[in-house]
C-alpha cells in the first residue's frame, strides 16, 4: 500500500509506524485512520514483525482532528453529509458513521495480535489522545501533554480508553474539565506506563520494544488475547 499520511520502517523485528504530517502536528486528516489500520494489519501478517511502535513525525505525537479538513472546508466535507451549496443542516448519522469508522481503525492498535507501544512527545490531544491510548502501552516525554480539550465545547472521546485506564472518577475529572496533563502527571495517575526526559524517550521506547521483540510471536499473541 502506498501511504500518504504515515510512513513505516522496520528495525529488526520492530515496526516503527509514524504519523507523517509534521507541518500540521500530525493532525488527523481524511484517510489517516485507514492507513494506520492498514499498516497494523500488514504488520500482523508479517512474521518478521513482533512489536509495533507508533509515533509522530516532528515535534508532536498528534494534535487531534485537523479542523481545516473536517470543519473549515465548504459544505460537502465528510462530516456534513451534504453536497456543496446544500442548505440542509449537519447530519448526525453521517458524522457518527464517519467517527465510528475512524474509531474502529484506531482500535486496530488495541486488537492487534502484536504488542503496540505509543511513543509520545509534544502533544497527544483530543483525537490524538484516543490514538495513543489505544496502544497497549504509552511512554511519554515528561514535558509532553495529553488530554481532551474539546470536552469543554463539543464532542467526547470515541473510545472507552480513558475510563478503562483511569476508572470512572478520574476519567470524569479529565473529561469534565478538558484539562491537559504532563507526561509526568499522566504516569503518576496511571494513564500511561511511564514518563522519561525527552532526550531519553527514543532509547527507552526502543529498549522496551526490543525486550518484547525477543519473545516468540505466538507467546506475545497469547498474552494479548
C-alpha positions in Angstrom: 0.0 0.0 0.0 1.2 3.5 -0.8 0.8 5.6 2.3 0.3 9.4 2.1 -0.1 10.3 5.7 2.0 7.8 7.6 5.3 6.0 7.0 6.7 2.7 8.2 10.2 1.4 8.9 11.3 -2.0 10.1 14.2 -2.1 12.6 14.9 -5.8 13.0 11.6 -7.3 14.2 10.2 -3.9 15.4 7.9 -1.9 13.1 8.1 1.9 13.6 4.7 3.4 12.4 5.0 7.2 12.1 2.1 9.6 11.6 3.7 11.8 9.0 2.1 15.3 8.8 4.6 17.3 10.8 3.6 20.6 9.3 0.1 20.1 10.9 1.4 18.5 14.1 0.3 15.1 12.7 -3.4 16.2 13.0 -5.8 13.5 11.8 -7.0 14.1 8.2 -9.2 12.1 6.0 -7.6 8.7 5.3 -5.1 8.7 8.1 -7.1 6.3 10.4 -7.5 3.9 7.5 -3.8 4.0 6.8 -2.9 3.3 10.4 -5.3 0.3 10.4 -3.8 -1.0 7.1 -0.3 -0.7 8.5 -1.3 -2.6 11.6 -3.0 -5.3 9.5 0.1 -5.7 7.4 2.3 -5.9 10.5 0.2 -8.6 11.9 0.6 -10.6 8.7 4.4 -10.1 8.7 6.2 -12.9 10.5 9.2 -10.7 10.7 7.4 -8.2 13.0 7.0 -8.8 16.7 6.3 -5.3 18.1 4.7 -2.1 16.7 5.9 1.3 17.9 3.5 4.2 17.0 4.9 7.8 17.0 4.5 11.1 15.2 7.0 12.9 13.0 8.5 16.2 14.2 7.6 17.8 17.5 4.2 16.3 18.3 2.5 12.9 18.5 -0.9 14.0 17.2 -2.8 17.3 17.7 -6.2 15.7 17.2 -8.5 16.1 14.2 -7.4 18.6 11.6 -10.2 21.2 11.7 -9.1 22.6 8.3 -10.0 19.2 6.8 -13.1 18.3 8.9 -14.7 21.6 9.9 -13.5 24.6 7.9 -14.0 23.3 4.4 -17.2 24.3 2.5 -20.3 22.1 2.8 -19.6 18.7 1.3 -16.8 17.6 3.7 -17.1 14.2 5.2 -18.6 15.4 8.4 -21.7 17.2 7.0 -23.2 14.6 4.7 -24.5 17.3 2.3 -23.3 18.5 -1.1 -21.7 21.9 -1.7 -24.3 24.6 -1.8 -26.9 22.4 0.1 -28.6 24.3 3.0 -29.6 21.3 5.0 -28.2 21.0 8.5 -25.4 18.8 9.7 -26.4 15.2 9.7 -25.6 13.5 13.0 -25.8 10.0 11.5 -23.2 10.8 8.8 -21.0 12.3 11.5 -21.5 9.1 13.6 -20.7 6.8 10.8 -17.5 8.6 9.9 -16.3 8.7 13.5 -17.3 5.1 14.1 -15.2 4.1 11.2 -12.2 6.1 12.4 -12.6 4.7 15.9 -12.6 1.1 14.5 -9.4 1.9 12.7 -7.8 3.4 15.9 -8.8 0.3 17.8 -6.8 -1.9 15.4 -3.9 -0.9 17.6 -5.6 -2.4 20.7 -6.8 -5.5 18.8 -3.5 -6.1 17.1 -2.1 -9.6 17.8 1.3 -8.0 18.3 2.1 -5.5 21.1 1.8 -1.8 20.4 3.6 1.0 22.1 2.8 4.7 21.7 5.9 7.0 21.9 4.6 10.5 22.8 6.4 13.8 22.7 4.9 17.2 22.3 1.1 16.8 22.3 -1.3 13.8 22.2 -4.6 15.7 22.5 -8.2 15.3 21.5 -8.4 12.5 18.9 -4.6 12.2 19.2 -5.1 11.0 22.8 -7.6 8.4 21.5 -4.9 7.0 19.2 -2.2 6.9 21.9 -4.5 5.3 24.5 -5.5 2.6 22.0 -1.9 1.2 22.2 -1.1 -1.4 24.8 1.4 0.9 26.4 2.1 4.6 26.3 5.5 6.1 27.1 5.6 9.9 27.2 8.2 12.6 27.5 8.0 14.2 30.9 7.0 17.6 29.3 4.6 16.2 26.7 0.9 16.9 27.2 -2.1 14.7 26.9 -5.8 15.5 27.3 -9.2 16.1 25.6 -9.7 19.9 25.4 -12.7 19.6 23.1 -14.7 18.1 26.0 -15.2 21.8 27.1 -17.0 22.6 23.9 -18.0 19.8 21.7 -17.6 16.0 21.5 -16.1 13.3 23.6 -13.5 10.6 23.2 -14.7 8.0 20.7 -13.0 5.1 22.6 -13.5 4.0 26.2 -9.8 4.1 27.0 -9.9 7.0 29.4 -12.3 5.1 31.7 -10.5 1.7 31.1 -7.2 3.2 32.2 -8.2 5.6 34.9 -11.6 4.3 36.3 -14.8 6.4 36.2 -13.9 9.1 38.7 -10.5 10.1 37.4 -11.8 9.8 33.8 -14.6 12.2 34.7 -12.2 14.6 36.3 -10.3 14.8 33.0 -13.3 14.9 30.7 -15.5 17.3 32.7 -12.6 19.8 32.7 -10.8 19.2 29.4 -7.5 19.7 31.2 -4.2 18.7 29.8 -1.7 16.9 32.0 2.0 16.4 31.5 3.7 13.1 30.9 4.9 13.1 34.5 1.3 13.7 35.8 -0.1 11.1 33.4 2.3 8.5 34.6 1.5 9.3 38.3 -2.2 8.9 37.7 -1.8 5.6 35.9 -3.0 6.9 32.5 0.3 5.9 30.8 3.1 3.4 31.6 5.8 5.9 32.3 7.4 9.3 31.5 11.0 10.0 30.9 13.1 13.0 29.9 12.6 13.9 26.3 16.2 13.2 25.3 15.8 9.6 26.7 12.4 8.9 25.1 13.6 7.2 21.9 16.1 5.0 23.7 13.6 4.0 26.4 10.9 3.0 24.0 13.3 1.1 21.7 14.7 -0.8 24.7 11.2 -1.8 25.8 10.2 -2.8 22.3 13.4 -4.8 21.9 12.9 -6.6 25.1 9.4 -7.7 24.0 10.6 -8.5 20.5 12.7 -11.3 21.9 9.6 -13.2 22.8 8.1 -15.6 20.2 5.2 -14.2 18.2 2.7 -16.9 19.4 3.6 -16.1 23.0 3.0 -12.4 22.5 -0.3 -13.1 20.8 -1.5 -15.4 23.7 -0.8 -12.6 26.2 -2.7 -10.1 24.1 -5.7 -12.4 23.7 
